[in-house]
Amino acid sequence: MPTVTTKDGVDIFYKDWGSGQPIVFSHGWPLSADDWDAQMMFFVNQGFRVIAHDRRGHGRSTQVGDGHDMDHYADDLAAVTAKLDLKNAIHVGHSTGGGEVVHYIARHGESRVAKAAILSAVPPLMVKTEANPGGLPQDVFDGFQAQLAAGRSDFYIAVASGPFYGYNRSGAKPSDAVIWNWWRQGMMGGAKAHYDGIVAFSQTDFTEDLKKITVPVLVMHGDDDQIVPYADSAPLSVKLLKNGTLKTYKGFPHGMPTTHADTINADLLAFFQS
C-alpha cells in the first residue's frame, strides 16, 4: 500500500489516481479516504489528479495511540503533499476534514495551494463557550465519547442510520449500503484515535486560521445538518475568510457529499474551473 511516514513514525495511507491539477481530499470523523469515492471517481474522469489519505488512527493508517489533534492532522497532510510534491493543489475537506484543511493552510502556508472547499465543516468552533454562545454544549461531546467507549459498533450504526445522513427525518429513504459502508469505515480505524478525535473536532478554535487564508475558499453546508449545525459554522467561517463564498443547501444533511453527490460534484467542478 502507498504510504508516507511522518516525522513521528506514523504510516499514512493514501490513494493517488490520475493526472492533471491535484485535488486533495480530507475525510470526516471517524471515516477514511473511501468516503470520497463519489468525488474521486467523478473528478479523475474530469481530468484531475485525485489524492485522499486516511488520517492517523483511521482506515489503513497506523493505529497510533497519540497525536490525535489538529496540529498532527495538518502536519500529516503536509507530509503527504510534500512526498507527492503537489503544486497548485485544490484542497477539499468534509466535516473534521474541513478543519484539517483550514489548519493545514494556515499552519503550512499557501505556496502549494490554489483553492479550497470545506463541506459541512467544523470551523470556526463547535463547542459552546462565552465567545461562541451558539455552539453545542460540552456534554454533547462528552456523550459522544461515552457512547464510543461503551460500544462503538452500536454507536456507529446509530449515527449512520440517523442524523449523519438525515435518515431520521420524515420521508427519508435510508440506504443500508450507505449505512454499512459508514460503519465499515469507522470500524477499520482505532477506538483511541476516534475517542481523542472528538476533542480535536469539537474544541479546536479555527478563528485565527480562517483569518490567515487568502486563497479562494468555497464553504458548502446543508441547512439541515444535524451533526455540525449550520448557523454556528458556515456563515461564521465565511465572515472570517478573506476570499470566501458561501453555498447553502436547503434540507441537505451532514453527509451530503454522499447523499447528494451529483449536486455537490457539479458545484465543486464549477468552483474549480472558475
Backbone hydrogen bonds in HBPLUS format (Angstrom, degrees):
<---DONOR---> <-ACCEPTOR-->    atom                        ^
c    i                          cat <-CA-CA->   ^        H-A-AA   ^      H-
h    n   atom  resd res      DA  || num        DHA   H-A  angle D-A-AA Bond
n    s   type  num  typ     dist DA aas  dist angle  dist       angle   num
A0014-TYR N   A0002-PRO O   3.16 MM  12  6.01 154.5  2.23 150.4 150.3     1
A0004-VAL N   A0012-ILE O   2.98 MM   8  5.24 145.7  2.10 133.4 142.9     2
A0012-ILE N   A0004-VAL O   2.82 MM   8  5.24 175.6  1.82 152.6 153.3     3
A0006-THR N   A0010-VAL O   2.87 MM   4  5.21 163.5  1.90 144.9 147.8     4
A0009-GLY N   A0006-THR O   2.91 MM   3  5.19 156.7  1.97 118.0 117.8     5
A0062-THR N   A0011-ASP O   3.05 MM  51  5.44 156.8  2.11 149.6 156.5     6
A0054-ASP N   A0013-PHE O   2.94 MM  41  5.54 155.0  2.00 146.1 151.4     7
A0015-LYS N   A0052-ALA O   2.73 MM  37  5.31 154.8  1.79 152.5 160.8     8
A0052-ALA N   A0015-LYS O   3.16 MM  37  5.31 149.1  2.26 131.1 138.5     9
A0017-TRP N   A0050-VAL O   2.92 MM  33  5.34 167.8  1.93 157.9 159.6    10
A0050-VAL N   A0017-TRP O   2.87 MM  33  5.34 152.8  1.94 154.1 161.2    11
A0049-ARG N   A0021-GLN O   3.09 MM  28  5.70 166.0  2.11 124.5 128.9    12
A0090-ILE N   A0022-PRO O   2.92 MM  68  6.30 161.4  1.96 152.2 157.9    13
A0023-ILE N   A0049-ARG O   2.74 MM  26  6.14 149.8  1.83 164.0 174.6    14
A0051-ILE N   A0023-ILE O   2.87 MM  28  6.15 160.4  1.91 168.5 169.1    15
A0024-VAL N   A0090-ILE O   2.76 MM  66  6.14 162.6  1.79 162.7 168.9    16
A0092-VAL N   A0024-VAL O   2.81 MM  68  6.07 166.9  1.83 162.5 163.4    17
A0025-PHE N   A0051-ILE O   2.83 MM  26  6.21 163.6  1.86 160.9 165.5    18
A0026-SER N   A0092-VAL O   2.78 MM  66  6.19 154.7  1.85 158.3 164.7    19
A0094-HIS N   A0026-SER O   3.08 MM  68  6.48 160.2  2.12 172.2 174.7    20
A0031-LEU N   A0028-GLY O   2.93 MM   3  5.76 149.1  2.03 129.5 139.0    21
A0035-ASP N   A0032-SER O   3.07 MM   3  5.84 164.7  2.10 121.2 125.2    22
A0036-TRP N   A0033-ALA O   3.07 MM   3  5.83 169.0  2.08 123.1 126.5    23
A0037-ASP N   A0034-ASP O   3.14 MM   3  5.49 156.1  2.19 122.4 120.4    24
A0039-GLN N   A0036-TRP O   3.00 MM   3  5.32 123.4  2.33 108.4 123.0    25
A0040-MET N   A0036-TRP O   2.80 MM   4  5.92 173.1  1.81 171.1 173.6    26
A0041-MET N   A0037-ASP O   2.98 MM   4  5.96 169.6  1.99 153.9 156.7    27
A0043-PHE N   A0039-GLN O   2.90 MM   4  6.06 173.3  1.90 159.8 161.0    28
A0044-VAL N   A0040-MET O   2.98 MM   4  5.91 154.5  2.05 144.4 150.9    29
A0046-GLN N   A0043-PHE O   3.05 MM   3  4.76 148.2  2.16  92.0 101.9    30
A0048-PHE N   A0043-PHE O   3.10 MM   5  5.66 161.0  2.14 157.7 154.8    31
A0047-GLY N   A0044-VAL O   3.37 MM   3  5.39 161.5  2.40 101.2 104.1    32
A0058-HIS N   A0055-ARG O   2.81 MM   3  5.24 152.1  1.89 146.5 146.4    33
A0057-GLY N   A0062-THR O   2.91 MM   5  5.51 137.2  2.09 144.5 149.4    34
A0190-GLY N   A0057-GLY O   2.82 MM 133  5.40 168.1  1.83 162.9 162.1    35
A0061-SER N   A0058-HIS O   3.06 MM   3  5.83 154.6  2.12 154.0 154.3    36
A0073-TYR N   A0069-ASP O   2.94 MM   4  6.20 162.2  1.97 154.7 160.7    37
A0074-ALA N   A0070-MET O   2.89 MM   4  5.97 165.8  1.91 148.7 151.9    38
A0075-ASP N   A0071-ASP O   2.96 MM   4  6.14 156.7  2.01 145.3 152.4    39
A0076-ASP N   A0072-HIS O   2.78 MM   4  5.92 152.9  1.85 151.7 158.5    40
A0077-LEU N   A0073-TYR O   3.06 MM   4  6.32 155.4  2.12 145.7 152.1    41
A0078-ALA N   A0074-ALA O   2.94 MM   4  6.21 152.1  2.02 143.4 151.7    42
A0079-ALA N   A0075-ASP O   2.92 MM   4  6.19 143.2  2.06 139.7 149.5    43
A0080-VAL N   A0076-ASP O   3.11 MM   4  6.47 148.6  2.22 144.5 152.0    44
A0081-THR N   A0077-LEU O   3.00 MM   4  6.34 166.0  2.02 154.9 158.0    45
A0082-ALA N   A0078-ALA O   2.89 MM   4  6.00 149.6  1.99 144.9 153.4    46
A0083-LYS N   A0079-ALA O   2.98 MM   4  6.09 161.1  2.02 142.7 147.9    47
A0084-LEU N   A0080-VAL O   3.07 MM   4  6.25 161.6  2.10 151.9 156.5    48
A0086-LEU N   A0081-THR O   2.98 MM   5  5.28 159.8  2.02 149.5 155.6    49
A0085-ASP N   A0082-ALA O   3.04 MM   3  4.72 147.6  2.15  94.3 104.3    50
A0089-ALA N   A0112-ARG O   2.87 MM  23  6.08 162.0  1.91 153.5 149.6    51
A0114-ALA N   A0089-ALA O   2.69 MM  25  5.38 173.8  1.70 149.5 148.5    52
A0091-HIS N   A0115-LYS O   3.08 MM  24  6.50 160.5  2.12 141.9 142.7    53
A0117-ALA N   A0091-HIS O   2.78 MM  26  6.32 148.2  1.88 155.9 164.0    54
A0093-GLY N   A0117-ALA O   2.94 MM  24  6.45 157.4  1.99 158.6 165.8    55
A0119-LEU N   A0093-GLY O   2.80 MM  26  6.13 165.9  1.82 161.6 166.5    56
A0097-GLY N   A0094-HIS O   2.78 MM   3  4.74 134.9  1.99 141.7 128.9    57
A0095-SER N   A0119-LEU O   2.88 MM  24  6.27 160.9  1.92 165.8 171.7    58
A0098-GLY N   A0095-SER O   2.96 MM   3  5.20 138.2  2.13 102.7 114.5    59
A0122-VAL N   A0095-SER O   3.34 MM  27  5.44 155.4  2.41 119.9 115.4    60
A0099-GLY N   A0096-THR O   3.02 MM   3  5.18 121.2  2.38  99.5 113.8    61
A0100-GLU N   A0096-THR O   2.96 MM   4  6.35 153.7  2.03 147.6 155.9    62
A0101-VAL N   A0097-GLY O   2.94 MM   4  6.14 155.6  2.00 143.6 148.8    63
A0102-VAL N   A0098-GLY O   3.09 MM   4  6.28 166.5  2.11 145.9 149.3    64
A0103-HIS N   A0099-GLY O   2.90 MM   4  6.05 166.4  1.92 154.0 158.0    65
A0104-TYR N   A0100-GLU O   2.85 MM   4  5.92 153.7  1.92 146.1 154.0    66
A0105-ILE N   A0101-VAL O   3.01 MM   4  6.22 169.8  2.02 156.1 157.4    67
A0106-ALA N   A0102-VAL O   3.09 MM   4  6.25 165.5  2.11 148.0 152.4    68
A0107-ARG N   A0103-HIS O   2.85 MM   4  5.77 149.9  1.94 142.9 151.6    69
A0108-HIS N   A0104-TYR O   2.81 MM   4  5.68 157.1  1.86 152.5 157.6    70
A0109-GLY N   A0105-ILE O   2.89 MM   4  5.11 129.1  2.16 132.0 138.0    71
A0113-VAL N   A0110-GLU O   3.06 MM   3  4.89 153.9  2.13 102.5 110.8    72
A0116-ALA N   A0216-PRO O   3.02 MM 100  6.46 144.9  2.15 155.5 163.6    73
A0218-LEU N   A0116-ALA O   2.93 MM 102  6.44 153.2  2.00 146.4 151.2    74
A0118-ILE N   A0218-LEU O   2.88 MM 100  6.36 154.2  1.95 159.2 167.4    75
A0220-MET N   A0118-ILE O   2.91 MM 102  6.18 167.0  1.93 157.4 161.8    76
A0120-SER N   A0220-MET O   2.83 MM 100  6.32 158.1  1.87 156.5 163.6    77
A0206-PHE N   A0124-PRO O   2.77 MM  82  4.76 175.8  1.77 155.1 154.3    78
A0136-LEU N   A0126-MET O   2.88 MM  10  6.18 152.3  1.95 161.1 160.3    79
A0127-VAL N   A0202-SER O   3.08 MM  75  5.53 145.9  2.20 163.9 154.0    80
A0128-LYS N   A0136-LEU O   2.73 MM   8  4.97 146.7  1.84 138.7 133.2    81
A0129-THR N   A0132-ASN O   3.19 MM   3  4.76 157.8  2.24 105.7 112.1    82
A0132-ASN N   A0129-THR O   3.04 MM   3  4.76 137.7  2.22  91.5 104.2    83
A0135-GLY N   A0132-ASN O   3.10 MM   3  5.73 167.4  2.12 124.0 125.9    84
A0140-VAL N   A0137-PRO O   3.02 MM   3  5.68 155.0  2.08 118.1 125.1    85
A0141-PHE N   A0138-GLN O   3.07 MM   3  5.58 121.8  2.43 110.2 122.3    86
A0142-ASP N   A0138-GLN O   3.03 MM   4  6.35 155.0  2.10 150.8 158.7    87
A0143-GLY N   A0139-ASP O   2.95 MM   4  5.93 144.8  2.07 131.7 140.3    88
A0144-PHE N   A0140-VAL O   3.10 MM   4  6.51 143.3  2.24 136.7 146.3    89
A0145-GLN N   A0141-PHE O   3.08 MM   4  6.39 163.0  2.11 149.7 152.4    90
A0146-ALA N   A0142-ASP O   2.97 MM   4  6.22 156.5  2.03 145.9 152.7    91
A0147-GLN N   A0143-GLY O   2.95 MM   4  6.13 161.2  1.98 150.5 154.9    92
A0148-LEU N   A0144-PHE O   2.97 MM   4  6.17 156.7  2.02 150.0 156.8    93
A0149-ALA N   A0145-GLN O   2.92 MM   4  6.11 165.3  1.94 152.1 155.8    94
A0150-ALA N   A0146-ALA O   2.98 MM   4  6.09 145.2  2.10 141.5 151.1    95
A0151-GLY N   A0147-GLN O   3.14 MM   4  6.24 138.4  2.32 140.7 149.7    96
A0155-PHE N   A0151-GLY O   3.20 MM   4  6.39 166.2  2.22 150.7 154.9    97
A0156-TYR N   A0152-ARG O   2.78 MM   4  5.80 160.5  1.81 149.8 153.5    98
A0157-ILE N   A0153-SER O   3.17 MM   4  6.41 155.8  2.23 144.9 151.0    99
A0158-ALA N   A0154-ASP O   3.04 MM   4  6.29 158.1  2.09 149.7 155.8   100
A0159-VAL N   A0155-PHE O   2.96 MM   4  6.27 155.0  2.03 150.2 156.8   101
A0160-ALA N   A0156-TYR O   3.03 MM   4  6.14 173.9  2.03 152.0 153.8   102
A0161-SER N   A0157-ILE O   2.92 MM   4  5.91 155.9  1.98 147.7 154.6   103
A0162-GLY N   A0159-VAL O   3.34 MM   3  5.26 150.9  2.43  96.4 104.8   104
A0164-PHE N   A0159-VAL O   3.17 MM   5  5.80 160.3  2.21 156.7 157.7   105
A0167-TYR N   A0162-GLY O   2.96 MM   5  4.92 122.7  2.29 161.0 153.6   106
A0166-GLY N   A0163-PRO O   3.27 MM   3  4.77 147.8  2.38  90.2  99.5   107
A0255-GLY N   A0164-PHE O   2.86 MM  91  5.68 144.4  1.99 160.4 158.0   108
A0169-ARG N   A0166-GLY O   3.13 MM   3  5.61 164.5  2.15 118.1 120.1   109
A0172-ALA N   A0169-ARG O   3.07 MM   3  5.52 162.2  2.10 134.3 135.0   110
A0179-ILE N   A0175-SER O   3.01 MM   4  6.28 166.8  2.03 155.1 158.9   111
A0180-TRP N   A0176-ASP O   2.89 MM   4  6.01 170.1  1.90 154.5 157.1   112
A0181-ASN N   A0177-ALA O   2.96 MM   4  5.98 142.0  2.10 137.6 148.1   113
A0182-TRP N   A0178-VAL O   3.03 MM   4  6.24 154.9  2.10 147.7 153.5   114
A0183-TRP N   A0179-ILE O   3.01 MM   4  6.33 163.2  2.04 148.8 153.5   115
A0184-ARG N   A0180-TRP O   2.83 MM   4  5.92 158.4  1.87 141.4 147.6   116
A0185-GLN N   A0181-ASN O   3.04 MM   4  6.22 165.2  2.07 147.9 150.9   117
A0186-GLY N   A0182-TRP O   2.96 MM   4  6.22 166.1  1.98 154.4 158.6   118
A0187-MET N   A0183-TRP O   2.91 MM   4  6.09 164.2  1.94 157.0 160.7   119
A0188-MET N   A0184-ARG O   3.13 MM   4  6.30 126.2  2.44 141.0 153.8   120
A0188-MET N   A0185-GLN O   3.21 MM   3  5.26 142.8  2.36  98.3 108.9   121
A0189-GLY N   A0186-GLY O   3.23 MM   3  5.73 145.0  2.36 109.3 117.4   122
A0194-HIS N   A0190-GLY O   3.11 MM   4  6.38 159.0  2.16 152.6 158.6   123
A0195-TYR N   A0191-ALA O   2.83 MM   4  5.98 155.0  1.90 149.2 156.5   124
A0196-ASP N   A0192-LYS O   2.96 MM   4  6.12 172.8  1.96 154.4 156.1   125
A0197-GLY N   A0193-ALA O   2.85 MM   4  5.82 141.5  2.00 135.3 147.3   126
A0198-ILE N   A0195-TYR O   3.37 MM   3  5.66 145.3  2.50 101.5 109.8   127
A0199-VAL N   A0196-ASP O   3.05 MM   3  5.53 129.2  2.32 109.4 120.7   128
A0200-ALA N   A0196-ASP O   3.24 MM   4  6.64 157.2  2.30 144.4 151.0   129
A0201-PHE N   A0197-GLY O   2.91 MM   4  6.16 163.9  1.94 156.7 158.0   130
A0202-SER N   A0198-ILE O   3.11 MM   4  6.03 142.7  2.26 136.4 146.3   131
A0203-GLN N   A0199-VAL O   2.91 MM   4  5.55 162.0  1.94 150.2 153.3   132
A0210-LEU N   A0206-PHE O   2.93 MM   4  6.14 165.2  1.95 164.3 166.4   133
A0211-LYS N   A0207-THR O   3.25 MM   4  6.54 153.0  2.33 144.7 151.7   134
A0212-LYS N   A0209-ASP O   3.08 MM   3  5.32 136.0  2.28 103.2 115.1   135
A0213-ILE N   A0210-LEU O   3.36 MM   3  5.58 144.7  2.50 103.6 112.2   136
A0217-VAL N   A0243-ASN O   3.00 MM  26  6.25 157.8  2.05 147.4 149.0   137
A0245-THR N   A0217-VAL O   2.91 MM  28  6.33 147.2  2.02 161.0 167.6   138
A0219-VAL N   A0245-THR O   2.75 MM  26  5.90 178.3  1.75 170.0 170.5   139
A0247-LYS N   A0219-VAL O   2.78 MM  28  6.03 160.1  1.82 167.0 164.4   140
A0221-HIS N   A0247-LYS O   3.09 MM  26  6.57 155.7  2.15 163.7 168.8   141
A0249-TYR N   A0221-HIS O   2.97 MM  28  6.13 156.3  2.03 142.1 145.4   142
A0223-ASP N   A0249-TYR O   2.96 MM  26  6.05 159.2  2.00 145.7 147.9   143
A0224-ASP N   A0252-PHE O   3.32 MM  28  5.54 143.0  2.47 150.4 151.8   144
A0233-SER N   A0230-TYR O   2.99 MM   3  5.38 164.4  2.02 123.0 123.6   145
A0236-LEU N   A0233-SER O   3.07 MM   3  5.51 120.3  2.44 112.7 127.3   146
A0237-SER N   A0233-SER O   2.93 MM   4  6.10 156.2  1.99 158.5 166.0   147
A0238-VAL N   A0234-ALA O   3.06 MM   4  6.28 164.3  2.08 160.5 163.1   148
A0239-LYS N   A0235-PRO O   3.36 MM   4  6.53 150.3  2.46 136.5 143.3   149
A0240-LEU N   A0237-SER O   3.03 MM   3  5.25 131.4  2.28 101.5 114.5   150
A0241-LEU N   A0237-SER O   3.08 MM   4  6.35 137.5  2.27 149.2 161.4   151
A0252-PHE N   A0249-TYR O   3.37 MM   3  5.60 169.3  2.38 117.7 120.5   152
A0258-THR N   A0255-GLY O   3.02 MM   3  5.81 155.2  2.08 125.0 131.6   153
A0259-THR N   A0255-GLY O   3.16 MM   4  6.35 167.9  2.17 148.5 150.9   154
A0260-HIS N   A0256-MET O   2.87 MM   4  5.09 154.0  1.94 132.0 138.5   155
A0264-ILE N   A0260-HIS O   3.06 MM   4  6.28 173.6  2.06 162.5 164.5   156
A0265-ASN N   A0261-ALA O   2.79 MM   4  5.78 167.6  1.80 154.4 158.4   157
A0266-ALA N   A0262-ASP O   3.12 MM   4  6.16 158.9  2.16 141.1 146.7   158
A0267-ASP N   A0263-THR O   3.08 MM   4  6.30 159.2  2.12 150.0 155.4   159
A0268-LEU N   A0264-ILE O   2.89 MM   4  6.09 155.6  1.95 151.6 158.9   160
A0269-LEU N   A0265-ASN O   2.91 MM   4  6.06 163.9  1.94 149.8 154.2   161
A0270-ALA N   A0266-ALA O   3.05 MM   4  6.26 157.7  2.11 143.8 149.5   162
A0271-PHE N   A0267-ASP O   3.09 MM   4  6.26 154.4  2.16 141.6 148.2   163
A0272-PHE N   A0268-LEU O   2.83 MM   4  6.11 160.8  1.86 157.2 162.8   164
A0273-GLN N   A0269-LEU O   3.00 MM   4  6.13 151.3  2.08 148.3 155.4   165
A0274-SER N   A0271-PHE O   3.27 MM   3  5.18 152.5  2.35  98.3 106.3   166
